[in-house]
Each structure stands twice: as structure tokens, then as C-alpha cells.
């Protein structure tokens, strides 16, 4: 029982010490935003880039979507994702997106050679 209480206390304290940026980053992946806007928030196909956009603009748009207001058919897709967002979550998401810093390492080995024995 003590272990559970200790674990809960540790979890709450770690979660409480997260910065607004980190909370926004966590929410971005938790809510599935990366599925359409990309893991670096740079946009994919017809979905817009969100990284480093103005915080006020992002806040305005998310609150509009939360209130079920959209300007076109494509934007209507955002309404189900935004309807459950609270103001604190919108603040965290927009902080993450407006202050976005790419910290991911390159996933490809640039020294990889395509020629050779072909692995046969």
C-alpha cells in the first residue's frame, strides 16, 4: 500500500513540474494531432503546418473549433478533436506549437551506401 501511495505522489509531482510547453507537447501526441499535422507539426498533404504559428491565432482557431465553428469543410474535421479541450489544454497546446523547437535527431544514416554486394 505504501508503494502505491509513493508511486501516486511521485507521478503527481512529476506531472505538476512539467512546463506548459511539455504539457502541450504531451497533449499534441495524446490527442493525435501528429496524425494529420506531422510529428514536427510541419503539416502533411493538405493539413496546415502549425509549428511556430502565432499563439493568438492558434488559440482563436482552437476555440472556434471547440465552439463548433468552421469556415470550410476541411476545417470541420477539427471540431471533434477540439470539442473536449479545456482552456488550460488549449493554452498548453498553443504554447507548444508557437514555441516549437525540433529536438528530434535525424532518423536516417547519411553514410549509408546503396551499392555493394546487395546482401545476397
N, C-alpha and C positions, 0 to 999 in steps of 0.2 A: 504494500500500500504506500509506503514511503517513496518507493521508486516511482510510482505513478504520479504522486504529488510533486516530486522533484522534476520529473520529466515535463509535467504541465507547466510548472513555474519557469523552467528553462525555456520552453517553447514560447510562452507568453513574453518573457523578457527579450528573447531574440527577435520576435516579431515586432515588439514595441520599439526596438532600437533601429529598425530599418529606416532608411531615409525615404523621403517622399518619392525620389527618383527610383529607388529599389522596389518600393511598393508598386509603382507604376509599371516597372519592368515585369514584375511578377504577374500583375493583372493582365498585361498585354499578351502574355503567353497562356495564362489561365483561361482567359475569355476567348482565345482562339483568333485574335486579331492577326497573328502572323500567318494564318492560313490564306488570307487574301492580300494583305499588305506586305508580307515577307518578313523574314526573321530579322532583317535590318531596317524594317519599316520604310523600305525604299519603293514600295509599290510593286505590283505584279500585273501584267497584261493590262486590263482596263481599270484596275484598282489603283487609286492615287497613292503617291508617296506621302508619308506622314512625318517622317523624320525631319527635325529642325524646322517645322512649321511654327507659326506664331501661336503661342499658348492661348491667347484670347480667341483666335479663330477656331482652334480645335475645341475649346470649351463651348463656344457658341454652337458649333455643329453637333457635338455630342448631346448637348441639352435639347437642341431641336429634335434630334432623332429620338431622344428619350420621351419627348412630348408628342411623338408620332408625327412629326412634320418633316417632309422631304420635298425637294424641288423637282425630282425626276424619278423615273422608275428604278434606275440603278441605285439611287440613294435609299430607296425603300428597303433594300436588303439590310441596311444598317439598323433599322428600327428594332428588330427582335434582340439584337446584341446590346442595344443601349437602354432598353426599357427598364431593366433591373438595376442600372447603375445609380449609386448614390452620389451626392455632390463630392464627398471625400474621394471616392473612387475616380470620378472624372478629373478631379484636381491631380491625383497621383498619375493617372494615365497621360494627361496633357503635360505634366512636368516631365515625365519620361520622354515623351515624343518631342517636345520643344527643345529639350536639352540633350537629345540623343547623341551618344558617343559610341562609335563602333569599337568594341573591345574584343571582337572575335578574331581569332587567328586564321590565317589563310588555310583552307582545307585541302589544298592541292600542293603536291610536291613539285616545285618548278624545275627540279633537277631530273625529273622522270623522263626517261628516254623511251620513245615508242619503237625504235628499231632494235634489232638484236636477234636472238635465236627464236623469238616468238613463243617461247615457253613450251615447245613441242617435245 
